[in-house]
Amino acid sequence: MADAQQNFTDMFKNLGEQLKIAPFDMTKIMEHQQKNLEAMSKSWQAMAGAANEIARKQRDIFEQAVKDVTAMVQEYKPGGSPQDIMAKQSEFAKKAMEAAIANTRDIAELVQKSSAEAFKIVQDRMKESYEEIRASVEKKM
């Protein structure tokens, strides 16, 4: 297996010599890839943090919904005019709808913020990588 790997390496080395390509600095390539991996790791950490925040928000929403339903059940008094019953049901439905809209907006904002943060990390690394490559090429010329 070492023979096959050596032959493969020699093959590329010979090809580079034939095409008169400057030898590669493997240390620089490894450093470059390490920075790429670090950027991806930071991006994933940002997304994981956002996922935890979203899960927390969803738990808070559920707990608030349980409290609201419990309060509605405790306040429920059988009887009364049909208009009163409809007014109470309408008020509860209105509160539930307003809460759902606000919660959906909050979660959407969390997702947007975390996506933007994760994308910026990768985008910044891409810019940095481009500058590293450009500087390397300019240095050789």
N, CA, C and O atoms as a GROMACS GRO file, in nm:
protein
  564
    1MET      N    1   0.083  -0.119   0.000
    1MET     CA    2   0.000   0.000   0.000
    1MET      C    3   0.087   0.125   0.000
    1MET      O    4   0.055   0.223  -0.068
    2ALA      N    5   0.196   0.122   0.076
    2ALA     CA    6   0.287   0.236   0.077
    2ALA      C    7   0.346   0.256  -0.060
    2ALA      O    8   0.370   0.369  -0.103
    3ASP      N    9   0.370   0.144  -0.131
    3ASP     CA   10   0.423   0.152  -0.267
    3ASP      C   11   0.327   0.223  -0.360
    3ASP      O   12   0.367   0.308  -0.440
    4ALA      N   13   0.199   0.187  -0.350
    4ALA     CA   14   0.097   0.250  -0.434
    4ALA      C   15   0.087   0.398  -0.403
    4ALA      O   16   0.074   0.480  -0.494
    5GLN      N   17   0.093   0.432  -0.275
    5GLN     CA   18   0.084   0.573  -0.236
    5GLN      C   19   0.208   0.648  -0.286
    5GLN      O   20   0.195   0.760  -0.337
    6GLN      N   21   0.323   0.589  -0.273
    6GLN     CA   22   0.446   0.652  -0.321
    6GLN      C   23   0.440   0.672  -0.472
    6GLN      O   24   0.477   0.778  -0.523
    7ASN      N   25   0.393   0.570  -0.543
    7ASN     CA   26   0.382   0.581  -0.689
    7ASN      C   27   0.284   0.691  -0.728
    7ASN      O   28   0.308   0.764  -0.824
    8PHE      N   29   0.176   0.702  -0.656
    8PHE     CA   30   0.077   0.805  -0.684
    8PHE      C   31   0.138   0.943  -0.661
    8PHE      O   32   0.119   1.034  -0.742
    9THR      N   33   0.210   0.958  -0.552
    9THR     CA   34   0.276   1.085  -0.520
    9THR      C   35   0.381   1.117  -0.626
    9THR      O   36   0.390   1.230  -0.674
   10ASP      N   37   0.461   1.016  -0.661
   10ASP     CA   38   0.563   1.036  -0.765
   10ASP      C   39   0.500   1.076  -0.898
   10ASP      O   40   0.552   1.159  -0.971
   11MET      N   41   0.386   1.014  -0.928
   11MET     CA   42   0.318   1.045  -1.053
   11MET      C   43   0.283   1.194  -1.060
   11MET      O   44   0.305   1.259  -1.161
   12PHE      N   45   0.227   1.246  -0.951
   12PHE     CA   46   0.192   1.388  -0.949
   12PHE      C   47   0.317   1.477  -0.950
   12PHE      O   48   0.318   1.582  -1.013
   13LYS      N   49   0.419   1.434  -0.881
   13LYS     CA   50   0.544   1.510  -0.879
   13LYS      C   51   0.602   1.517  -1.020
   13LYS      O   52   0.644   1.623  -1.065
   14ASN      N   53   0.603   1.404  -1.088
   14ASN     CA   54   0.655   1.400  -1.225
   14ASN      C   55   0.570   1.485  -1.320
   14ASN      O   56   0.623   1.553  -1.407
   15LEU      N   57   0.439   1.479  -1.301
   15LEU     CA   58   0.350   1.560  -1.385
   15LEU      C   59   0.378   1.708  -1.363
   15LEU      O   60   0.384   1.785  -1.459
   16GLY      N   61   0.396   1.747  -1.238
   16GLY     CA   62   0.428   1.886  -1.206
   16GLY      C   63   0.558   1.930  -1.269
   16GLY      O   64   0.570   2.042  -1.318
   17GLU      N   65   0.658   1.841  -1.266
   17GLU     CA   66   0.788   1.874  -1.328
   17GLU      C   67   0.774   1.888  -1.478
   17GLU      O   68   0.834   1.978  -1.538
   18GLN      N   69   0.695   1.800  -1.541
   18GLN     CA   70   0.676   1.806  -1.685
   18GLN      C   71   0.604   1.933  -1.727
   18GLN      O   72   0.635   1.993  -1.829
   19LEU      N   73   0.506   1.973  -1.646
   19LEU     CA   74   0.430   2.093  -1.679
   19LEU      C   75   0.497   2.220  -1.625
   19LEU      O   76   0.446   2.330  -1.644
   20LYS      N   77   0.609   2.202  -1.559
   20LYS     CA   78   0.687   2.312  -1.502
   20LYS      C   79   0.604   2.394  -1.401
   20LYS      O   80   0.604   2.517  -1.401
   21ILE      N   81   0.533   2.320  -1.316
   21ILE     CA   82   0.453   2.380  -1.209
   21ILE      C   83   0.541   2.386  -1.084
   21ILE      O   84   0.611   2.289  -1.052
   22ALA      N   85   0.536   2.497  -1.016
   22ALA     CA   86   0.615   2.512  -0.893
   22ALA      C   87   0.567   2.410  -0.791
   22ALA      O   88   0.448   2.378  -0.787
   23PRO      N   89   0.657   2.358  -0.710
   23PRO     CA   90   0.617   2.259  -0.609
   23PRO      C   91   0.520   2.321  -0.508
   23PRO      O   92   0.524   2.440  -0.479
   24PHE      N   93   0.432   2.236  -0.456
   24PHE     CA   94   0.333   2.281  -0.360
   24PHE      C   95   0.393   2.283  -0.220
   24PHE      O   96   0.471   2.195  -0.184
   25ASP      N   97   0.356   2.383  -0.144
   25ASP     CA   98   0.397   2.390  -0.004
   25ASP      C   99   0.287   2.323   0.078
   25ASP      O  100   0.184   2.384   0.108
   26MET      N  101   0.308   2.197   0.112
   26MET     CA  102   0.205   2.120   0.182
   26MET      C  103   0.172   2.180   0.318
   26MET      O  104   0.058   2.169   0.364
   27THR      N  105   0.268   2.242   0.383
   27THR     CA  106   0.240   2.304   0.512
   27THR      C  107   0.138   2.416   0.495
   27THR      O  108   0.044   2.427   0.574
   28LYS      N  109   0.157   2.497   0.391
   28LYS     CA  110   0.062   2.607   0.364
   28LYS      C  111  -0.076   2.551   0.330
   28LYS      O  112  -0.177   2.603   0.376
   29ILE      N  113  -0.078   2.445   0.249
   29ILE     CA  114  -0.206   2.385   0.211
   29ILE      C  115  -0.277   2.332   0.335
   29ILE      O  116  -0.398   2.351   0.351
   30MET      N  117  -0.203   2.266   0.423
   30MET     CA  118  -0.263   2.211   0.545
   30MET      C  119  -0.313   2.324   0.636
   30MET      O  120  -0.419   2.312   0.697
   31GLU      N  121  -0.237   2.432   0.647
   31GLU     CA  122  -0.280   2.547   0.728
   31GLU      C  123  -0.407   2.607   0.670
   31GLU      O  124  -0.499   2.642   0.744
   32HIS      N  125  -0.412   2.617   0.539
   32HIS     CA  126  -0.528   2.671   0.469
   32HIS      C  127  -0.652   2.584   0.499
   32HIS      O  128  -0.759   2.636   0.532
   33GLN      N  129  -0.636   2.453   0.486
   33GLN     CA  130  -0.748   2.363   0.511
   33GLN      C  131  -0.788   2.364   0.658
   33GLN      O  132  -0.907   2.352   0.690
   34GLN      N  133  -0.692   2.380   0.747
   34GLN     CA  134  -0.723   2.387   0.890
   34GLN      C  135  -0.811   2.510   0.918
   34GLN      O  136  -0.907   2.502   0.995
   35LYS      N  137  -0.777   2.622   0.857
   35LYS     CA  138  -0.858   2.743   0.874
   35LYS      C  139  -0.998   2.722   0.819
   35LYS      O  140  -1.096   2.769   0.877
   36ASN      N  141  -1.009   2.651   0.706
   36ASN     CA  142  -1.141   2.622   0.649
   36ASN      C  143  -1.223   2.537   0.746
   36ASN      O  144  -1.341   2.564   0.768
   37LEU      N  145  -1.161   2.436   0.803
   37LEU     CA  146  -1.231   2.350   0.898
   37LEU      C  147  -1.273   2.428   1.023
   37LEU      O  148  -1.383   2.408   1.074
   38GLU      N  149  -1.186   2.517   1.070
   38GLU     CA  150  -1.220   2.599   1.187
   38GLU      C  151  -1.340   2.689   1.157
   38GLU      O  152  -1.428   2.706   1.241
   39ALA      N  153  -1.343   2.746   1.037
   39ALA     CA  154  -1.456   2.832   0.999
   39ALA      C  155  -1.585   2.751   0.992
   39ALA      O  156  -1.690   2.796   1.037
   40MET      N  157  -1.576   2.631   0.935
   40MET     CA  158  -1.696   2.547   0.927
   40MET      C  159  -1.742   2.507   1.068
   40MET      O  160  -1.862   2.504   1.096
   41SER      N  161  -1.648   2.478   1.154
   41SER     CA  162  -1.682   2.442   1.291
   41SER      C  163  -1.753   2.558   1.362
   41SER      O  164  -1.853   2.537   1.430
   42LYS      N  165  -1.700   2.678   1.346
   42LYS     CA  166  -1.764   2.796   1.406
   42LYS      C  167  -1.905   2.815   1.350
   42LYS      O  168  -1.998   2.849   1.422
   43SER      N  169  -1.918   2.793   1.220
   43SER     CA  170  -2.049   2.807   1.155
   43SER      C  171  -2.148   2.706   1.213
   43SER      O  172  -2.262   2.740   1.243
   44TRP      N  173  -2.103   2.581   1.229
   44TRP     CA  174  -2.189   2.477   1.285
   44TRP      C  175  -2.224   2.508   1.431
   44TRP      O  176  -2.336   2.482   1.475
   45GLN      N  177  -2.128   2.562   1.505
   45GLN     CA  178  -2.154   2.598   1.644
   45GLN      C  179  -2.260   2.708   1.651
   45GLN      O  180  -2.348   2.705   1.738
   46ALA      N  181  -2.252   2.803   1.560
   46ALA     CA  182  -2.352   2.910   1.557
   46ALA      C  183  -2.491   2.852   1.528
   46ALA      O  184  -2.590   2.892   1.589
   47MET      N  185  -2.497   2.759   1.434
   47MET     CA  186  -2.625   2.697   1.401
   47MET      C  187  -2.677   2.612   1.517
   47MET      O  188  -2.797   2.612   1.544
   48ALA      N  189  -2.588   2.541   1.584
   48ALA     CA  190  -2.630   2.459   1.699
   48ALA      C  191  -2.681   2.547   1.812
   48ALA      O  192  -2.780   2.514   1.877
   49GLY      N  193  -2.612   2.659   1.836
   49GLY     CA  194  -2.658   2.752   1.938
   49GLY      C  195  -2.795   2.807   1.905
   49GLY      O  196  -2.880   2.822   1.993
   50ALA      N  197  -2.817   2.835   1.779
   50ALA     CA  198  -2.948   2.886   1.736
   50ALA      C  199  -3.054   2.778   1.751
   50ALA      O  200  -3.167   2.807   1.790
   51ALA      N  201  -3.020   2.655   1.719
   51ALA     CA  202  -3.116   2.545   1.735
   51ALA      C  203  -3.157   2.531   1.881
   51ALA      O  204  -3.274   2.508   1.911
   52ASN      N  205  -3.062   2.545   1.972
   52ASN     CA  206  -3.094   2.540   2.116
   52ASN      C  207  -3.185   2.655   2.155
   52ASN      O  208  -3.279   2.638   2.232
   53GLU      N  209  -3.156   2.772   2.102
   53GLU     CA  210  -3.238   2.890   2.132
   53GLU      C  211  -3.380   2.874   2.078
   53GLU      O  212  -3.476   2.911   2.144
   54ILE      N  213  -3.391   2.818   1.960
   54ILE     CA  214  -3.523   2.794   1.901
   54ILE      C  215  -3.600   2.691   1.983
   54ILE      O  216  -3.719   2.708   2.009
   55ALA      N  217  -3.532   2.585   2.025
   55ALA     CA  218  -3.597   2.483   2.108
   55ALA      C  219  -3.645   2.544   2.240
   55ALA      O  220  -3.754   2.513   2.288
   56ARG      N  221  -3.563   2.631   2.298
   56ARG     CA  222  -3.602   2.698   2.422
   56ARG      C  223  -3.726   2.784   2.398
   56ARG      O  224  -3.819   2.784   2.479
   57LYS      N  225  -3.726   2.857   2.288
   57LYS     CA  226  -3.840   2.943   2.255
   57LYS      C  227  -3.967   2.860   2.235
   57LYS      O  228  -4.075   2.898   2.280
   58GLN      N  229  -3.953   2.746   2.168
   58GLN     CA  230  -4.070   2.660   2.147
   58GLN      C  231  -4.121   2.604   2.280
   58GLN      O  232  -4.242   2.593   2.300
   59ARG      N  233  -4.030   2.570   2.371
   59ARG     CA  234  -4.070   2.522   2.504
   59ARG      C  235  -4.145   2.633   2.578
   59ARG      O  236  -4.247   2.607   2.642
   60ASP      N  237  -4.094   2.757   2.569
   60ASP     CA  238  -4.161   2.870   2.634
   60ASP      C  239  -4.302   2.891   2.576
   60ASP      O  240  -4.397   2.920   2.649
   61ILE      N  241  -4.312   2.877   2.444
   61ILE     CA  242  -4.443   2.893   2.378
   61ILE      C  243  -4.540   2.788   2.430
   61ILE      O  244  -4.655   2.818   2.461
   62PHE      N  245  -4.493   2.664   2.437
   62PHE     CA  246  -4.579   2.555   2.485
   62PHE      C  247  -4.623   2.579   2.628
   62PHE      O  248  -4.740   2.563   2.662
   63GLU      N  249  -4.528   2.618   2.714
   63GLU     CA  250  -4.561   2.643   2.854
   63GLU      C  251  -4.663   2.756   2.866
   63GLU      O  252  -4.755   2.748   2.948
   64GLN      N  253  -4.648   2.861   2.786
   64GLN     CA  254  -4.742   2.972   2.791
   64GLN      C  255  -4.880   2.928   2.742
   64GLN      O  256  -4.982   2.970   2.796
   65ALA      N  257  -4.884   2.843   2.640
   65ALA     CA  258  -5.012   2.794   2.589
   65ALA      C  259  -5.083   2.712   2.696
   65ALA      O  260  -5.204   2.724   2.713
   66VAL      N  261  -5.008   2.629   2.768
   66VAL     CA  262  -5.068   2.549   2.876
   66VAL      C  263  -5.123   2.641   2.984
   66VAL      O  264  -5.233   2.618   3.035
   67LYS      N  265  -5.048   2.745   3.020
   67LYS     CA  266  -5.096   2.841   3.121
   67LYS      C  267  -5.223   2.910   3.074
   67LYS      O  268  -5.317   2.928   3.152
   68ASP      N  269  -5.227   2.950   2.947
   68ASP     CA  270  -5.344   3.020   2.894
   68ASP      C  271  -5.468   2.930   2.895
   68ASP      O  272  -5.577   2.973   2.932
   69VAL      N  273  -5.450   2.805   2.854
   69VAL     CA  274  -5.563   2.712   2.852
   69VAL      C  275  -5.610   2.685   2.995
   69VAL      O  276  -5.730   2.680   3.022
   70THR      N  277  -5.514   2.668   3.087
   70THR     CA  278  -5.549   2.645   3.227
   70THR      C  279  -5.628   2.763   3.282
   70THR      O  280  -5.728   2.745   3.351
   71ALA      N  281  -5.582   2.883   3.253
   71ALA     CA  282  -5.653   3.004   3.300
   71ALA      C  283  -5.793   3.011   3.240
   71ALA      O  284  -5.888   3.048   3.308
   72MET      N  285  -5.806   2.975   3.113
   72MET     CA  286  -5.937   2.980   3.048
   72MET      C  287  -6.031   2.879   3.113
   72MET      O  288  -6.148   2.909   3.136
   73VAL      N  289  -5.980   2.760   3.142
   73VAL     CA  290  -6.063   2.657   3.205
   73VAL      C  291  -6.105   2.702   3.344
   73VAL      O  292  -6.220   2.680   3.384
   74GLN      N  293  -6.016   2.763   3.420
   74GLN     CA  294  -6.048   2.808   3.556
   74GLN      C  295  -6.150   2.921   3.554
   74GLN      O  296  -6.233   2.933   3.644
   75GLU      N  297  -6.143   3.005   3.451
   75GLU     CA  298  -6.235   3.118   3.443
   75GLU      C  299  -6.370   3.079   3.383
   75GLU      O  300  -6.466   3.155   3.390
   76TYR      N  301  -6.374   2.960   3.325
   76TYR     CA  302  -6.497   2.917   3.259
   76TYR      C  303  -6.608   2.896   3.362
   76TYR      O  304  -6.591   2.826   3.462
   77LYS      N  305  -6.720   2.960   3.335
   77LYS     CA  306  -6.838   2.944   3.420
   77LYS      C  307  -6.952   2.904   3.328
   77LYS      O  308  -6.992   2.979   3.239
   78PRO      N  309  -7.005   2.785   3.352
   78PRO     CA  310  -7.115   2.743   3.265
   78PRO      C  311  -7.233   2.839   3.277
   78PRO      O  312  -7.255   2.904   3.379
   79GLY      N  313  -7.304   2.845   3.172
   79GLY     CA  314  -7.420   2.932   3.170
   79GLY      C  315  -7.385   3.068   3.112
   79GLY      O  316  -7.280   3.084   3.051
   80GLY      N  317  -7.470   3.162   3.128
   80GLY     CA  318  -7.449   3.293   3.070
   80GLY      C  319  -7.516   3.299   2.934
   80GLY      O  320  -7.558   3.198   2.878
   81SER      N  321  -7.524   3.416   2.884
   81SER     CA  322  -7.589   3.432   2.754
   81SER      C  323  -7.498   3.381   2.642
   81SER      O  324  -7.376   3.379   2.657
   82PRO      N  325  -7.558   3.342   2.531
   82PRO     CA  326  -7.476   3.297   2.418
   82PRO      C  327  -7.380   3.407   2.370
   82PRO      O  328  -7.270   3.377   2.323
   83GLN      N  329  -7.422   3.532   2.383
   83GLN     CA  330  -7.335   3.642   2.344
   83GLN      C  331  -7.211   3.649   2.433
   83GLN      O  332  -7.100   3.673   2.385
   84ASP      N  333  -7.230   3.627   2.562
   84ASP     CA  334  -7.116   3.629   2.656
   84ASP      C  335  -7.019   3.514   2.626
   84ASP      O  336  -6.898   3.533   2.624
   85ILE      N  337  -7.075   3.397   2.602
   85ILE     CA  338  -6.992   3.280   2.571
   85ILE      C  339  -6.912   3.305   2.444
   85ILE      O  340  -6.792   3.277   2.438
   86MET      N  341  -6.980   3.356   2.341
   86MET     CA  342  -6.912   3.386   2.214
   86MET      C  343  -6.806   3.493   2.232
   86MET      O  344  -6.698   3.484   2.172
   87ALA      N  345  -6.833   3.593   2.313
   87ALA     CA  346  -6.736   3.700   2.337
   87ALA      C  347  -6.612   3.644   2.405
   87ALA      O  348  -6.500   3.681   2.368
   88LYS      N  349  -6.630   3.556   2.504
   88LYS     CA  350  -6.515   3.496   2.572
   88LYS      C  351  -6.435   3.408   2.477
   88LYS      O  352  -6.312   3.412   2.476
   89GLN      N  353  -6.506   3.328   2.398
   89GLN     CA  354  -6.436   3.241   2.302
   89GLN      C  355  -6.362   3.323   2.197
   89GLN      O  356  -6.251   3.290   2.156
   90SER      N  357  -6.426   3.431   2.153
   90SER     CA  358  -6.362   3.519   2.054
   90SER      C  359  -6.238   3.585   2.113
   90SER      O  360  -6.136   3.596   2.045
   91GLU      N  361  -6.247   3.628   2.236
   91GLU     CA  362  -6.133   3.692   2.302
   91GLU      C  363  -6.018   3.593   2.317
   91GLU      O  364  -5.902   3.627   2.292
   92PHE      N  365  -6.048   3.470   2.358
   92PHE     CA  366  -5.945   3.368   2.370
   92PHE      C  367  -5.882   3.337   2.234
   92PHE      O  368  -5.760   3.326   2.223
   93ALA      N  369  -5.965   3.324   2.132
   93ALA     CA  370  -5.914   3.296   1.997
   93ALA      C  371  -5.826   3.410   1.948
   93ALA      O  372  -5.723   3.388   1.885
   94LYS      N  373  -5.868   3.533   1.978
   94LYS     CA  374  -5.788   3.650   1.937
   94LYS      C  375  -5.652   3.648   2.006
   94LYS      O  376  -5.550   3.671   1.941
   95LYS      N  377  -5.650   3.621   2.136
   95LYS     CA  378  -5.523   3.614   2.210
   95LYS      C  379  -5.434   3.502   2.157
   95LYS      O  380  -5.313   3.519   2.142
   96ALA      N  381  -5.496   3.388   2.129
   96ALA     CA  382  -5.418   3.274   2.078
   96ALA      C  383  -5.359   3.307   1.941
   96ALA      O  384  -5.244   3.273   1.913
   97MET      N  385  -5.435   3.373   1.856
   97MET     CA  386  -5.386   3.409   1.723
   97MET      C  387  -5.274   3.512   1.732
   97MET      O  388  -5.174   3.500   1.662
   98GLU      N  389  -5.291   3.612   1.816
   98GLU     CA  390  -5.186   3.713   1.834
   98GLU      C  391  -5.058   3.650   1.887
   98GLU      O  392  -4.948   3.684   1.843
   99ALA      N  393  -5.072   3.558   1.982
   99ALA     CA  394  -4.955   3.489   2.038
   99ALA      C  395  -4.888   3.404   1.930
   99ALA      O  396  -4.765   3.402   1.921
  100ALA      N  397  -4.967   3.335   1.850
  100ALA     CA  398  -4.911   3.250   1.744
  100ALA      C  399  -4.833   3.334   1.642
  100ALA      O  400  -4.725   3.295   1.598
  101ILE      N  401  -4.889   3.448   1.606
  101ILE     CA  402  -4.821   3.536   1.509
  101ILE      C  403  -4.691   3.590   1.569
  101ILE      O  404  -4.587   3.590   1.502
  102ALA      N  405  -4.697   3.635   1.693
  102ALA     CA  406  -4.576   3.688   1.758
  102ALA      C  407  -4.470   3.579   1.773
  102ALA      O  408  -4.352   3.603   1.749
  103ASN      N  409  -4.512   3.460   1.812
  103ASN     CA  410  -4.417   3.351   1.830
  103ASN      C  411  -4.356   3.308   1.697
  103ASN      O  412  -4.236   3.279   1.690
  104THR      N  413  -4.436   3.303   1.594
  104THR     CA  414  -4.385   3.267   1.462
  104THR      C  415  -4.283   3.370   1.415
  104THR      O  416  -4.178   3.335   1.359
  105ARG      N  417  -4.313   3.497   1.438
  105ARG     CA  418  -4.221   3.604   1.401
  105ARG      C  419  -4.090   3.591   1.480
  105ARG      O  420  -3.981   3.606   1.423
  106ASP      N  421  -4.100   3.564   1.609
  106ASP     CA  422  -3.980   3.549   1.692
  106ASP      C  423  -3.892   3.434   1.644
  106ASP      O  424  -3.770   3.448   1.634
  107ILE      N  425  -3.954   3.322   1.614
  107ILE     CA  426  -3.877   3.206   1.568
  107ILE      C  427  -3.816   3.234   1.431
  107ILE      O  428  -3.700   3.199   1.407
  108ALA      N  429  -3.892   3.298   1.343
  108ALA     CA  430  -3.838   3.333   1.211
  108ALA      C  431  -3.718   3.426   1.224
  108ALA      O  432  -3.620   3.412   1.151
  109GLU      N  433  -3.725   3.521   1.316
  109GLU     CA  434  -3.613   3.613   1.339
  109GLU      C  435  -3.490   3.538   1.392
  109GLU      O  436  -3.377   3.567   1.352
  110LEU      N  437  -3.513   3.442   1.482
  110LEU     CA  438  -3.402   3.361   1.534
  110LEU      C  439  -3.335   3.281   1.422
  110LEU      O  440  -3.212   3.275   1.414
  111VAL      N  441  -3.416   3.221   1.337
  111VAL     CA  442  -3.362   3.142   1.226
  111VAL      C  443  -3.285   3.233   1.131
  111VAL      O  444  -3.175   3.199   1.088
  112GLN      N  445  -3.342   3.347   1.098
  112GLN     CA  446  -3.276   3.440   1.006
  112GLN      C  447  -3.143   3.489   1.065
  112GLN      O  448  -3.042   3.494   0.995
  113LYS      N  449  -3.145   3.525   1.191
  113LYS     CA  450  -3.024   3.575   1.256
  113LYS      C  451  -2.914   3.468   1.258
  113LYS      O  452  -2.798   3.496   1.225
  114SER      N  453  -2.950   3.348   1.296
  114SER     CA  454  -2.849   3.242   1.304
  114SER      C  455  -2.798   3.203   1.165
  114SER      O  456  -2.679   3.176   1.149
  115SER      N  457  -2.885   3.201   1.066
  115SER     CA  458  -2.841   3.170   0.931
  115SER      C  459  -2.746   3.277   0.879
  115SER      O  460  -2.644   3.246   0.817
  116ALA      N  461  -2.778   3.401   0.906
  116ALA     CA  462  -2.692   3.511   0.862
  116ALA      C  463  -2.556   3.503   0.931
  116ALA      O  464  -2.452   3.526   0.869
  117GLU      N  465  -2.557   3.471   1.060
  117GLU     CA  466  -2.432   3.462   1.135
  117GLU      C  467  -2.346   3.347   1.082
  117GLU      O  468  -2.225   3.364   1.061
  118ALA      N  469  -2.407   3.232   1.059
  118ALA     CA  470  -2.332   3.116   1.008
  118ALA      C  471  -2.279   3.144   0.868
  118ALA      O  472  -2.165   3.109   0.836
  119PHE      N  473  -2.361   3.207   0.784
  119PHE     CA  474  -2.318   3.239   0.648
  119PHE      C  475  -2.203   3.340   0.650
  119PHE      O  476  -2.109   3.329   0.571
  120LYS      N  477  -2.210   3.438   0.740
  120LYS     CA  478  -2.104   3.539   0.748
  120LYS      C  479  -1.971   3.476   0.786
  120LYS      O  480  -1.867   3.515   0.733
  121ILE      N  481  -1.973   3.380   0.876
  121ILE     CA  482  -1.849   3.312   0.915
  121ILE      C  483  -1.785   3.246   0.793
  121ILE      O  484  -1.665   3.259   0.770
  122VAL      N  485  -1.866   3.174   0.715
  122VAL     CA  486  -1.815   3.107   0.596
  122VAL      C  487  -1.773   3.209   0.491
  122VAL      O  488  -1.668   3.194   0.428
  123GLN      N  489  -1.852   3.312   0.472
  123GLN     CA  490  -1.821   3.416   0.374
  123GLN      C  491  -1.689   3.486   0.409
  123GLN      O  492  -1.606   3.510   0.322
  124ASP      N  493  -1.670   3.518   0.536
  124ASP     CA  494  -1.545   3.582   0.579
  124ASP      C  495  -1.426   3.492   0.551
  124ASP      O  496  -1.320   3.538   0.508
  125ARG      N  497  -1.443   3.363   0.577
  125ARG     CA  498  -1.333   3.269   0.551
  125ARG      C  499  -1.305   3.260   0.402
  125ARG      O  500  -1.189   3.250   0.361
  126MET      N  501  -1.408   3.264   0.320
  126MET     CA  502  -1.387   3.260   0.175
  126MET      C  503  -1.309   3.382   0.128
  126MET      O  504  -1.220   3.370   0.044
  127LYS      N  505  -1.342   3.498   0.182
  127LYS     CA  506  -1.268   3.620   0.147
  127LYS      C  507  -1.123   3.609   0.190
  127LYS      O  508  -1.031   3.643   0.114
  128GLU      N  509  -1.103   3.562   0.312
  128GLU     CA  510  -0.968   3.546   0.364
  128GLU      C  511  -0.889   3.446   0.279
  128GLU      O  512  -0.772   3.468   0.249
  129SER      N  513  -0.954   3.339   0.241
  129SER     CA  514  -0.890   3.236   0.158
  129SER      C  515  -0.850   3.294   0.023
  129SER      O  516  -0.740   3.269  -0.027
  130TYR      N  517  -0.940   3.370  -0.035
  130TYR     CA  518  -0.909   3.434  -0.164
  130TYR      C  519  -0.786   3.524  -0.151
  130TYR      O  520  -0.698   3.521  -0.237
  131GLU      N  521  -0.781   3.602  -0.044
  131GLU     CA  522  -0.666   3.691  -0.023
  131GLU      C  523  -0.537   3.612  -0.003
  131GLU      O  524  -0.432   3.652  -0.053
  132GLU      N  525  -0.545   3.500   0.068
  132GLU     CA  526  -0.427   3.415   0.088
  132GLU      C  527  -0.376   3.360  -0.046
  132GLU      O  528  -0.256   3.361  -0.073
  133ILE      N  529  -0.468   3.314  -0.127
  133ILE     CA  530  -0.430   3.259  -0.258
  133ILE      C  531  -0.372   3.369  -0.346
  133ILE      O  532  -0.269   3.349  -0.410
  134ARG      N  533  -0.438   3.483  -0.348
  134ARG     CA  534  -0.390   3.594  -0.431
  134ARG      C  535  -0.250   3.637  -0.387
  134ARG      O  536  -0.162   3.659  -0.472
  135ALA      N  537  -0.228   3.650  -0.257
  135ALA     CA  538  -0.097   3.690  -0.206
  135ALA      C  539   0.008   3.585  -0.242
  135ALA      O  540   0.121   3.620  -0.275
  136SER      N  541  -0.028   3.460  -0.236
  136SER     CA  542   0.065   3.352  -0.270
  136SER      C  543   0.103   3.358  -0.418
  136SER      O  544   0.220   3.342  -0.452
  137VAL      N  545   0.005   3.382  -0.503
  137VAL     CA  546   0.032   3.390  -0.648
  137VAL      C  547   0.116   3.513  -0.679
  137VAL      O  548   0.209   3.506  -0.759
  138GLU      N  549   0.083   3.626  -0.616
  138GLU     CA  550   0.159   3.749  -0.641
  138GLU      C  551   0.303   3.735  -0.595
  138GLU      O  552   0.394   3.791  -0.657
  139LYS      N  553   0.324   3.662  -0.487
  139LYS     CA  554   0.458   3.643  -0.433
  139LYS      C  555   0.543   3.563  -0.532
  139LYS      O  556   0.663   3.588  -0.544
  140LYS      N  557   0.482   3.468  -0.601
  140LYS     CA  558   0.556   3.382  -0.694
  140LYS      C  559   0.586   3.452  -0.824
  140LYS      O  560   0.675   3.408  -0.898
  141MET      N  561   0.517   3.560  -0.855
  141MET     CA  562   0.538   3.629  -0.983
  141MET      C  563   0.645   3.730  -0.974
  141MET      O  564   0.676   3.797  -1.073
   0.00000   0.00000   0.00000
